[in-house]
Amino acid sequence: MDISLTMTRNCNLRCSYCYAGEKLNVTISKNVIDKTLEFLLREENNYIQLGFFGGEPLLEFPLIQYATERFENACREKQITLVKTITTNGTLINHEIARWLAEHDFHLAVSVDGHQKMHDQVRRYSQGDSSWEDSLKGLELIKESANDLEIITVVSPANVDYLAEGVIWLLENSGVNQVTINPDFYSKWTDDKLFRLKEEYAKLGAYYLNAFRNNKYLGLNIFENKIITHLKNGYEECDKCGFGLNEIAVSPEGQIFPCERLVGANDKTMCIGDVFQGFNLEKRNKILARRGKLALVECHDCVSRHRCVNWCHCINYGITGNMNKVNATLCFHEKTIIEISDQIGETLFKEKNSLFISHFYLE
């Protein structure tokens, strides 16, 4: 089971694209943490991926320590495999936190939106000050000891003009070569902003291509994922999120949602139970019955449909109100990335690039 614990509804930043809902001084309790663990043990899981989410989860670092130790002890006793992750803006990481996260073998995702000019368009403190330097300081503290570390960069209409130079700056200066680019699908993308997105992706594609030519591997999810789907003839079921099935999120109040993106909206129609009583089987089964049934004829006729994230129910629901109806912006994004990724893959394969072939064909 992949479970996200929303530690707090509060955050020290006020990112313009945040989907975590209104910022409130609402924090998870030790009781909700304990009940979550009891609930998972009743479900007889032999694998638990425990993610800490927010708001900003490190605002509640003592509760993260409490939850981690409770889960570690129980999983050790029950012989359950436990993987721990945390998604953070990095601004609160200090030596103590960095050391503790490393000791407990956390997989970390630190949100930094490119260089400072790109970052400051959308990711500022609640008072309006820049958070960029503090995020980089936190990244610097954690990167030497982290077991698995990635940078998450969100591209939105507000910062798209700086996307390529911002991501390239991170790849060349942060000391981390794994950057996950997440588009902000929830904002309104005008035609001119979509055109800029395509231009910026093309620049990144050229940079990614030349890195392989120079025998340098870069982890850029937007291209890597689509090259893999080309080789596999599409996403496999195991690649997709387990929305409400083997992936759930728990709110600070103990309610269960199919995905952490839905906790902020606090949409009762998508609440499938709570950690005190367990799943509401009627509501959960209704949602599970609707999974994977695309509502658009265009998707069924699209040659790219098997390589598209049209299966992301939380994005679909958040934009269209229908978990199986794809938004036009997502469609444009996916077709653009597939086109650029295929050009990269075909070029490097024809050139018999050894790094490309060893990474995508031999690993």
Secondary structure per residue as TSV (DSSP state, phi and psi in degrees):
chain	resnum	aa	ss	phi	psi
A	1	M	-	360.0	132.0
A	2	D	E	-99.5	113.7
A	3	I	E	-125.6	133.4
A	4	S	E	-107.3	126.8
A	5	L	E	-97.7	117.1
A	6	T	E	-82.6	105.3
A	7	M	-	-72.7	-32.4
A	8	T	B	-158.2	153.9
A	9	R	S	-91.8	4.3
A	10	N	-	-100.8	162.5
A	11	C	-	-156.3	149.8
A	12	N	S	-86.0	-8.3
A	13	L	B	-108.8	166.5
A	14	R	-	-132.9	68.0
A	15	C	-	-65.8	134.3
A	16	S	T	-65.8	-24.6
A	17	Y	T	-101.1	7.8
A	18	C	-	-59.4	133.8
A	19	Y	-	-104.3	9.2
A	20	A	S	-82.4	3.4
A	21	G	-	86.3	-173.7
A	22	E	S	-60.8	138.2
A	23	K	-	-80.3	116.5
A	24	L	-	-132.1	150.1
A	25	N	-	-79.7	62.8
A	26	V	-	-117.1	122.9
A	27	T	B	-125.5	144.5
A	28	I	-	-63.8	149.0
A	29	S	-	-103.3	163.3
A	30	K	H	-62.4	-32.6
A	31	N	H	-63.6	-44.1
A	32	V	H	-65.0	-39.1
A	33	I	H	-61.2	-47.0
A	34	D	H	-61.9	-43.5
A	35	K	H	-67.1	-33.2
A	36	T	H	-63.3	-44.5
A	37	L	H	-63.8	-44.4
A	38	E	H	-60.8	-42.1
A	39	F	H	-60.9	-45.0
A	40	L	H	-66.5	-37.6
A	41	L	H	-67.5	-33.6
A	42	R	H	-66.3	-30.5
A	43	E	T	-76.1	-5.4
A	44	E	T	58.2	52.7
A	45	N	-	-82.8	140.3
A	46	N	S	-102.9	-0.6
A	47	Y	E	-145.9	128.9
A	48	I	E	-129.8	125.3
A	49	Q	E	-104.9	111.7
A	50	L	E	-101.2	115.5
A	51	G	E	-111.7	138.3
A	52	F	E	-103.5	127.8
A	53	F	E	-136.2	175.8
A	54	G	S	-150.5	-149.2
A	55	G	S	36.1	-160.1
A	56	E	-	-103.3	108.7
A	57	P	G	-62.0	-31.5
A	58	L	G	-72.0	-6.2
A	59	L	G	-61.9	-22.8
A	60	E	G	-120.0	49.2
A	61	F	H	-57.8	-42.5
A	62	P	H	-58.6	-35.2
A	63	L	H	-73.4	-30.9
A	64	I	H	-64.1	-42.5
A	65	Q	H	-61.9	-44.3
A	66	Y	H	-61.0	-50.0
A	67	A	H	-62.7	-43.2
A	68	T	H	-59.9	-48.2
A	69	E	H	-66.9	-36.9
A	70	R	H	-63.5	-46.4
A	71	F	H	-68.2	-41.9
A	72	E	H	-59.9	-46.4
A	73	N	H	-63.9	-44.9
A	74	A	H	-67.3	-41.8
A	75	C	H	-70.1	-34.5
A	76	R	H	-63.7	-44.1
A	77	E	H	-65.6	-38.4
A	78	K	H	-91.3	-0.3
A	79	Q	T	58.6	45.3
A	80	I	-	-101.4	132.0
A	81	T	E	-70.1	127.8
A	82	L	E	-122.1	124.7
A	83	V	E	-116.5	134.6
A	84	K	E	-118.1	133.6
A	85	T	E	-132.7	158.6
A	86	I	E	-147.0	137.7
A	87	T	E	-112.4	119.8
A	88	T	E	-140.5	155.2
A	89	N	-	-82.7	-5.3
A	90	G	S	81.8	-11.7
A	91	T	T	-70.3	-21.3
A	92	L	T	-100.9	0.4
A	93	I	-	-70.8	126.3
A	94	N	-	-124.3	-175.5
A	95	H	H	-61.2	-41.5
A	96	E	H	-62.6	-47.7
A	97	I	H	-65.4	-43.9
A	98	A	H	-60.2	-44.3
A	99	R	H	-64.4	-44.0
A	100	W	H	-66.2	-43.4
A	101	L	H	-61.5	-39.0
A	102	A	H	-67.4	-42.5
A	103	E	H	-61.8	-30.7
A	104	H	T	-99.4	14.2
A	105	D	T	59.0	48.7
A	106	F	-	-81.3	144.6
A	107	H	E	-91.3	127.0
A	108	L	E	-116.1	141.1
A	109	A	E	-124.5	117.1
A	110	V	E	-110.2	126.5
A	111	S	E	-86.2	115.0
A	112	V	-	-139.0	121.3
A	113	D	-	-93.6	68.7
A	114	G	S	77.0	-153.0
A	115	H	S	-74.7	178.3
A	116	Q	H	-63.0	-38.9
A	117	K	H	-63.9	-40.2
A	118	M	H	-68.5	-47.5
A	119	H	H	-59.4	-44.6
A	120	D	H	-71.5	-12.7
A	121	Q	T	-66.2	-27.4
A	122	V	T	-136.2	-18.8
A	123	R	-	-120.3	87.8
A	124	R	B	-123.4	161.7
A	125	Y	B	-65.8	164.3
A	126	S	T	-60.3	-25.1
A	127	Q	T	-85.7	-5.4
A	128	G	S	101.0	-5.8
A	129	D	-	-75.2	156.7
A	130	S	B	-66.9	141.2
A	131	S	-	-107.5	0.3
A	132	W	H	-61.3	-50.0
A	133	E	H	-63.6	-38.5
A	134	D	H	-67.9	-37.5
A	135	S	H	-63.7	-41.6
A	136	L	H	-67.4	-37.1
A	137	K	H	-61.9	-43.4
A	138	G	H	-63.3	-41.1
A	139	L	H	-62.0	-41.5
A	140	E	H	-63.5	-39.7
A	141	L	H	-66.9	-35.2
A	142	I	H	-91.8	-23.0
A	143	K	H	-69.4	-28.0
A	144	E	T	-72.1	-28.6
A	145	S	T	-111.7	-9.2
A	146	A	-	-67.1	137.8
A	147	N	S	-69.6	-39.9
A	148	D	E	-150.8	119.3
A	149	L	E	-134.7	133.0
A	150	E	E	-134.5	155.0
A	151	I	E	-101.1	134.3
A	152	I	E	-104.8	124.5
A	153	T	E	-119.3	124.0
A	154	V	E	-98.1	129.8
A	155	V	E	-106.0	127.3
A	156	S	-	-130.6	170.3
A	157	P	T	-57.0	-26.9
A	158	A	T	-74.9	-27.2
A	159	N	T	-123.4	7.4
A	160	V	G	-61.5	-29.2
A	161	D	G	-63.0	-20.2
A	162	Y	G	-108.7	9.0
A	163	L	H	-57.6	-55.9
A	164	A	H	-62.4	-50.1
A	165	E	H	-67.3	-31.7
A	166	G	H	-68.6	-45.4
A	167	V	H	-69.5	-40.7
A	168	I	H	-61.8	-38.5
A	169	W	H	-59.5	-45.1
A	170	L	H	-61.0	-45.3
A	171	L	H	-64.3	-29.6
A	172	E	H	-96.9	-13.8
A	173	N	H	-127.4	-18.2
A	174	S	S	-85.1	-19.0
A	175	G	S	81.5	6.9
A	176	V	-	-120.2	127.6
A	177	N	-	-107.0	14.5
A	178	Q	E	-115.2	104.8
A	179	V	E	-120.1	122.8
A	180	T	E	-100.8	119.8
A	181	I	E	-97.5	119.6
A	182	N	E	-112.5	114.9
A	183	P	E	-71.5	143.8
A	184	D	-	-85.7	90.6
A	185	F	T	-76.2	-14.7
A	186	Y	T	-81.0	-20.6
A	187	S	S	-82.4	165.6
A	188	K	-	-83.7	119.8
A	189	W	-	-101.8	112.6
A	190	T	-	-77.7	166.8
A	191	D	H	-59.4	-38.9
A	192	D	H	-68.5	-33.9
A	193	K	H	-72.4	-35.5
A	194	L	H	-66.0	-37.9
A	195	F	H	-62.5	-41.5
A	196	R	H	-65.5	-37.2
A	197	L	H	-60.2	-43.6
A	198	K	H	-64.1	-41.1
A	199	E	H	-62.5	-44.4
A	200	E	H	-67.3	-39.4
A	201	Y	H	-63.2	-37.5
A	202	A	H	-63.8	-40.3
A	203	K	H	-63.1	-43.8
A	204	L	H	-64.8	-36.9
A	205	G	H	-61.7	-42.1
A	206	A	H	-64.8	-39.1
A	207	Y	H	-65.9	-42.6
A	208	Y	H	-63.4	-43.8
A	209	L	H	-60.3	-47.2
A	210	N	H	-68.6	-28.8
A	211	A	H	-62.0	-44.8
A	212	F	H	-63.7	-38.9
A	213	R	H	-63.1	-28.1
A	214	N	T	-95.1	15.2
A	215	N	T	61.4	38.5
A	216	K	-	-124.0	120.2
A	217	Y	-	-84.5	134.5
A	218	L	-	-123.6	136.7
A	219	G	E	-95.1	93.7
A	220	L	E	-116.1	108.4
A	221	N	H	-58.7	-35.9
A	222	I	H	-61.9	-36.5
A	223	F	H	-90.1	-42.3
A	224	E	H	-59.0	-45.4
A	225	N	H	-62.3	-39.9
A	226	K	H	-75.3	-32.8
A	227	I	H	-64.0	-40.7
A	228	I	H	-64.5	-42.1
A	229	T	H	-66.0	-28.9
A	230	H	H	-65.0	-44.3
A	231	L	H	-69.4	-29.5
A	232	K	H	-97.5	1.0
A	233	N	T	61.4	39.5
A	234	G	S	116.9	172.9
A	235	Y	-	-71.7	137.5
A	236	E	-	-88.7	163.8
A	237	E	G	-59.4	-35.2
A	238	C	G	-70.5	-16.2
A	239	D	G	-80.3	-20.3
A	240	K	S	-87.8	158.5
A	241	C	-	-68.8	152.4
A	242	G	-	-94.5	38.9
A	243	F	B	-32.5	101.3
A	244	G	T	77.9	-10.4
A	245	L	T	-97.7	-73.2
A	246	N	T	-116.3	19.4
A	247	E	E	-137.1	123.1
A	248	I	E	-141.7	166.1
A	249	A	E	-133.6	145.0
A	250	V	E	-114.5	128.4
A	251	S	-	-77.0	165.4
A	252	P	T	-58.3	-25.5
A	253	E	T	-85.5	-6.1
A	254	G	S	98.7	4.2
A	255	Q	B	-77.1	149.6
A	256	I	E	-105.8	129.9
A	257	F	E	-123.7	159.0
A	258	P	S	-70.1	-17.2
A	259	C	S	-157.4	150.0
A	260	E	G	-64.7	-24.2
A	261	R	G	-66.4	-19.8
A	262	L	G	-92.7	-10.1
A	263	V	T	-66.4	-43.1
A	264	G	T	-62.3	-37.7
A	265	A	T	-70.1	-24.3
A	266	N	T	53.5	40.2
A	267	D	-	-79.1	109.5
A	268	K	G	-63.3	-26.0
A	269	T	G	-67.5	-21.3
A	270	M	G	-104.1	6.4
A	271	C	-	-81.0	124.3
A	272	I	-	-113.0	23.7
A	273	G	E	140.2	-166.3
A	274	D	E	-148.9	165.7
A	275	V	T	-76.2	-9.3
A	276	F	T	-84.2	-42.8
A	277	Q	T	-106.2	-14.8
A	278	G	E	95.3	-165.0
A	279	F	E	-67.3	141.8
A	280	N	-	-83.8	97.4
A	281	L	H	-62.1	-34.6
A	282	E	H	-64.3	-48.2
A	283	K	H	-68.6	-41.8
A	284	R	H	-63.2	-44.6
A	285	N	H	-65.2	-34.6
A	286	K	H	-63.6	-42.6
A	287	I	H	-67.6	-43.6
A	288	L	H	-63.1	-33.5
A	289	A	H	-68.3	-22.6
A	290	R	H	-92.0	-8.0
A	291	R	T	-65.0	138.2
A	292	G	T	75.2	19.1
A	293	K	-	-114.3	86.2
A	294	L	-	-60.1	134.5
A	295	A	-	-88.8	-16.4
A	296	L	-	-97.1	131.0
A	297	V	H	-62.0	-35.5
A	298	E	H	-57.5	-36.9
A	299	C	H	-66.4	-40.7
A	300	H	H	-65.6	-27.9
A	301	D	H	-96.0	-3.5
A	302	C	-	-82.9	132.9
A	303	V	T	-70.3	-17.7
A	304	S	T	-96.6	4.5
A	305	R	G	-60.7	-31.4
A	306	H	G	-79.5	-11.8
A	307	R	G	-110.4	10.3
A	308	C	S	-104.7	150.5
A	309	V	-	-86.9	34.8
A	310	N	T	-59.7	-13.4
A	311	W	T	-84.7	-1.9
A	312	C	-	-78.1	96.3
A	313	H	H	-65.6	-35.3
A	314	C	H	-70.4	-38.1
A	315	I	H	-65.3	-47.4
A	316	N	H	-57.8	-47.3
A	317	Y	H	-65.9	-41.4
A	318	G	H	-64.8	-28.5
A	319	I	H	-96.5	-45.9
A	320	T	H	-104.6	-13.0
A	321	G	S	80.7	3.3
A	322	N	-	-131.9	118.7
A	323	M	T	-65.3	-10.1
A	324	N	T	-118.1	11.9
A	325	K	-	-109.7	123.1
A	326	V	-	-90.0	137.8
A	327	N	-	-80.3	150.1
A	328	A	H	-63.1	-32.4
A	329	T	H	-65.9	-43.7
A	330	L	H	-61.8	-40.9
A	331	C	H	-60.5	-47.4
A	332	F	H	-60.5	-45.6
A	333	H	H	-59.0	-49.2
A	334	E	H	-64.7	-43.5
A	335	K	H	-63.5	-38.7
A	336	T	H	-64.2	-47.0
A	337	I	H	-66.6	-40.4
A	338	I	H	-61.9	-43.9
A	339	E	H	-61.2	-47.9
A	340	I	H	-67.1	-42.1
A	341	S	H	-63.0	-40.2
A	342	D	H	-65.3	-37.3
A	343	Q	H	-64.1	-41.6
A	344	I	H	-63.2	-50.0
A	345	G	H	-61.5	-44.6
A	346	E	H	-64.4	-40.2
A	347	T	H	-64.7	-49.1
A	348	L	H	-69.2	-33.1
A	349	F	H	-68.2	-43.3
A	350	K	H	-63.9	-33.7
A	351	E	T	-79.6	-3.7
A	352	K	T	54.9	43.6
A	353	N	-	-63.9	119.3
A	354	S	H	-66.6	-39.3
A	355	L	H	-66.7	-42.9
A	356	F	H	-62.1	-46.9
A	357	I	H	-66.5	-41.7
A	358	S	I	-67.4	-36.5
A	359	H	I	-74.6	-44.5
A	360	F	I	-94.6	-21.9
A	361	Y	I	-109.6	-27.8
A	362	L	I	-107.2	-21.2
A	363	E	-	-77.3	360.0
